[in-house]
Amino acid sequence: MDPSKIREKIVRFRILVVGRANAGKTTILQRVCNTRDDPEIHDSAGKKIELAVIEASRERGLHDIENEMVFRSNPGFVFHDSRGFEAGGKDEFEKVKVFITGRSKERKITNRLHAIWYCIPMDEAHRSFTAAERRFFSECDTGTIPVIVVFTKFDALYDVAYSQLRKEGKSLKDARELAPKRAEETFPDGPQLKFLKGVKWPPKGHVCLPNMNEDNADCGALIESTAGTLNDEMLEQLFVSTQQTSLEICMRYAIER
């Protein structure tokens, strides 16, 4: 089906973003939507919610997962945030489960949830899995909705790799140059992926995203991984045509079709 016809049928690609506070979630969404602007927040009826109202609700510990985040630069994506879930409370976890289950049963495909991005930061203070993360992958069956684990702030592991290389006798210059490659090579044998391989509901894929705060940040790996997990050809075409970070991916999928 032609992408424009698919867009008429499905309208928007819907993603639930899960993760701790300060995991760099908003920065990644900005990269995906090719903008530096903050998103607009709409309630489930489509009415815009003013930022002051959102901030006041956050201060009171209130958050509605049904609220939609949309960036003006790319309204083809709609994001939901599981804010508060990282606290690990049973109520927050149940709200996320109910949301996923409810959205998976929506009659209209445009209202369904199409993918989940679970963000886990790799900076030193947050490197191990939290109780909320362990519970999600052990108890939350997302059905046909693919989960992609996004290891954010991956450049924090460059410092670890740098220290290892220095201990091995590498010069300052060589250690700096080799650190990113060493971090990428050793990560598959680390505790994070070992944990995910042993859970009841493992993710469909994972990506490592470093330096997302830089102007030339590349989130192509996230786009590739998400597209590769979609088992519906129409959703795959919608996602690829909606993303604005990689013309190469659009061209390759067009050629394959």
C-alpha positions as CSV (number, residue, x, y, z in Angstrom):
1,M,0.0,0.0,0.0
2,D,1.2,3.5,-0.8
3,P,2.5,5.3,2.3
4,S,0.1,8.2,1.9
5,K,-2.8,5.7,1.9
6,I,-1.4,4.0,5.0
7,R,-1.2,7.4,6.7
8,E,-4.9,8.1,5.9
9,K,-5.8,4.7,7.5
10,I,-3.6,4.7,10.6
11,V,-2.9,8.4,10.9
12,R,-0.2,8.3,13.6
13,F,2.4,5.9,15.0
14,R,1.9,5.5,18.7
15,I,4.8,4.7,21.1
16,L,4.9,4.3,24.9
17,V,8.1,5.5,26.4
18,V,9.0,3.9,29.7
19,G,12.0,4.7,32.0
20,R,13.4,6.5,34.9
21,A,13.5,10.2,35.4
22,N,16.7,11.7,33.9
23,A,17.1,8.8,31.5
24,G,17.3,11.2,28.6
25,K,13.9,10.2,27.2
26,T,12.8,13.6,26.0
27,T,16.2,14.2,24.3
28,I,15.8,11.0,22.3
29,L,12.3,11.9,21.2
30,Q,13.5,15.3,20.1
31,R,16.2,13.6,18.0
32,V,13.7,11.2,16.5
33,C,11.4,14.1,15.6
34,N,14.3,16.3,14.4
35,T,13.7,19.2,16.8
36,R,15.0,21.0,19.9
37,D,11.5,22.2,20.9
38,D,9.5,20.7,23.8
39,P,6.5,18.6,22.9
40,E,2.9,19.7,23.2
41,I,0.8,17.7,25.6
42,H,-2.8,16.7,24.8
43,D,-5.4,14.9,26.9
44,S,-7.1,11.7,25.6
45,A,-9.8,13.9,24.0
46,G,-7.1,15.8,22.0
47,K,-7.3,19.0,24.0
48,K,-4.0,20.8,24.6
49,I,-2.9,21.0,28.2
50,E,-0.9,24.0,29.2
51,L,2.6,23.5,30.6
52,A,1.7,25.2,33.9
53,V,-1.0,22.7,34.5
54,I,1.4,19.8,33.7
55,E,4.0,21.1,36.1
56,A,1.5,21.6,38.9
57,S,0.3,18.0,38.4
58,R,3.8,16.7,38.5
59,E,4.5,18.6,41.8
60,R,1.5,16.8,43.3
61,G,2.8,13.5,42.0
62,L,0.0,13.2,39.5
63,H,0.4,11.9,35.9
64,D,-2.0,10.5,33.3
65,I,-0.4,8.0,31.0
66,E,-3.2,8.6,28.5
67,N,-1.9,12.1,27.8
68,E,-0.3,12.4,24.4
69,M,3.0,14.1,23.6
70,V,3.3,15.5,20.1
71,F,6.1,17.5,18.5
72,R,5.1,20.1,16.0
73,S,8.0,19.1,13.8
74,N,6.6,15.6,13.3
75,P,3.0,15.1,14.4
76,G,3.0,11.7,12.8
77,F,4.4,10.4,16.0
78,V,2.4,10.4,19.3
79,F,4.2,9.4,22.5
80,H,2.9,8.4,25.9
81,D,5.1,8.7,29.0
82,S,5.0,6.3,32.0
83,R,6.3,9.0,34.3
84,G,6.3,7.7,38.0
85,F,6.6,4.1,36.9
86,E,10.3,4.1,37.9
87,A,9.3,4.4,41.6
88,G,8.5,0.7,41.5
89,G,5.1,1.1,43.2
90,K,2.4,-1.5,42.5
91,D,-0.2,1.1,41.5
92,E,2.1,2.6,38.9
93,F,3.0,-0.8,37.5
94,E,-0.7,-1.8,37.2
95,K,-1.5,1.5,35.4
96,V,1.1,0.7,32.8
97,K,-0.1,-2.9,32.4
98,V,-3.7,-1.7,32.0
99,F,-2.7,0.9,29.5
100,I,-0.8,-1.6,27.4
101,T,-3.6,-4.2,27.5
102,G,-6.3,-1.6,26.8
103,R,-4.4,-0.1,23.9
104,S,-3.7,-3.5,22.4
105,K,-7.4,-4.2,22.2
106,E,-8.5,-0.9,20.6
107,R,-10.7,-1.5,17.6
108,K,-9.1,1.2,15.5
109,I,-5.5,0.6,14.6
110,T,-4.7,4.3,14.9
111,N,-5.6,4.2,18.7
112,R,-3.5,1.1,19.3
113,L,-0.1,1.1,20.9
114,H,2.4,0.2,18.2
115,A,5.8,0.0,20.1
116,I,7.4,0.4,23.5
117,W,10.7,2.1,24.1
118,Y,12.1,1.2,27.5
119,C,14.9,3.6,28.4
120,I,17.6,2.5,30.8
121,P,20.5,5.0,31.5
122,M,24.0,3.8,31.7
123,D,25.5,6.5,33.8
124,E,27.2,5.2,36.9
125,A,24.5,6.0,39.4
126,H,21.8,4.0,37.5
127,R,23.6,1.2,35.8
128,S,21.9,-1.7,37.6
129,F,18.3,-2.7,37.1
130,T,15.7,-1.3,39.4
131,A,12.8,-3.2,41.0
132,A,10.4,-1.6,38.4
133,E,12.5,-2.8,35.5
134,R,12.8,-6.3,36.9
135,R,9.0,-6.4,37.5
136,F,8.2,-5.2,34.0
137,F,10.3,-7.8,32.2
138,S,9.2,-10.6,34.5
139,E,5.4,-9.8,34.7
140,C,4.3,-7.7,31.8
141,D,3.2,-9.5,28.7
142,T,3.0,-6.9,25.9
143,G,1.6,-9.4,23.4
144,T,2.3,-8.4,19.9
145,I,3.5,-4.9,20.9
146,P,7.3,-5.0,20.5
147,V,9.5,-3.7,23.3
148,I,12.9,-2.1,22.4
149,V,15.3,-1.5,25.3
150,V,17.2,1.8,24.8
151,F,20.4,2.0,26.8
152,T,20.7,5.8,27.1
153,K,23.8,7.8,28.1
154,F,25.9,4.9,26.7
155,D,28.9,7.2,26.5
156,A,29.2,6.9,30.3
157,L,30.6,3.5,29.6
158,Y,33.4,5.1,27.6
159,D,34.9,6.3,30.8
160,V,34.9,2.8,32.2
161,A,36.6,1.5,29.0
162,Y,39.1,4.4,29.1
163,S,40.2,3.4,32.6
164,Q,40.6,-0.2,31.6
165,L,42.7,0.7,28.6
166,R,44.9,3.0,30.7
167,K,45.5,0.1,33.1
168,E,46.5,-2.0,30.1
169,G,49.2,0.6,29.3
170,K,47.6,2.5,26.5
171,S,48.5,6.2,26.1
172,L,46.1,8.9,26.9
173,K,45.4,9.5,23.2
174,D,45.0,5.9,22.3
175,A,42.8,5.2,25.3
176,R,40.5,8.0,24.3
177,E,40.3,6.8,20.7
178,L,39.8,3.2,21.6
179,A,37.3,3.6,24.5
180,P,34.1,3.8,22.4
181,K,34.9,0.6,20.5
182,R,36.0,-1.2,23.7
183,A,32.7,-0.2,25.4
184,E,30.7,-1.6,22.5
185,E,32.7,-4.8,22.3
186,T,32.4,-5.6,26.0
187,F,28.8,-4.6,26.5
188,P,27.3,-7.9,25.1
189,D,29.0,-9.8,27.9
190,G,27.9,-7.4,30.6
191,P,25.2,-7.9,33.3
192,Q,22.5,-5.9,31.4
193,L,22.1,-8.1,28.4
194,K,22.6,-11.3,30.5
195,F,19.7,-10.2,32.7
196,L,17.4,-9.5,29.7
197,K,18.1,-12.9,28.2
198,G,16.9,-14.6,31.3
199,V,13.6,-12.8,31.9
200,K,10.2,-14.2,31.2
201,W,9.2,-11.5,28.7
202,P,12.5,-10.4,27.0
203,P,12.5,-7.4,24.7
204,K,12.5,-7.8,20.9
205,G,15.7,-5.8,20.6
206,H,18.0,-3.3,22.2
207,V,20.1,-0.3,21.1
208,C,22.9,1.7,22.7
209,L,22.6,5.4,22.2
210,P,25.6,7.6,23.2
211,N,25.9,11.4,23.2
212,M,22.3,12.2,22.4
213,N,22.7,15.7,23.7
214,E,25.1,16.6,20.8
215,D,24.0,18.3,17.6
216,N,25.2,15.5,15.4
217,A,23.6,12.7,17.6
218,D,22.5,9.6,15.6
219,C,19.5,7.6,16.7
220,G,19.4,5.6,13.5
221,A,20.0,2.4,15.4
222,L,16.7,2.9,17.3
223,I,14.8,3.5,14.1
224,E,16.4,0.4,12.5
225,S,15.6,-1.8,15.5
226,T,12.1,-0.6,15.9
227,A,11.3,-1.1,12.2
228,G,12.8,-4.5,12.3
229,T,10.5,-5.7,15.1
230,L,7.2,-4.6,13.6
231,N,5.4,-7.7,12.3
232,D,2.8,-5.6,10.4
233,E,3.9,-4.4,7.0
234,M,1.6,-1.3,7.1
235,L,2.9,-0.3,10.5
236,E,6.5,-0.8,9.3
237,Q,5.9,1.4,6.2
238,L,4.2,4.1,8.4
239,F,7.0,4.1,10.9
240,V,9.8,4.3,8.3
241,S,8.0,7.0,6.4
242,T,7.2,9.0,9.6
243,Q,10.7,9.1,11.1
244,Q,12.9,12.1,10.0
245,T,16.3,11.0,11.2
246,S,17.5,8.8,8.3
247,L,16.8,9.2,4.6
248,E,18.9,6.2,4.0
249,I,16.5,3.9,5.9
250,C,13.6,5.3,3.9
251,M,15.3,4.7,0.6
252,R,16.4,1.2,1.6
253,Y,12.9,0.1,2.7
254,A,11.4,1.7,-0.5
255,I,13.8,-0.3,-2.6
256,E,13.0,-3.5,-0.7
257,R,9.3,-3.0,-1.2
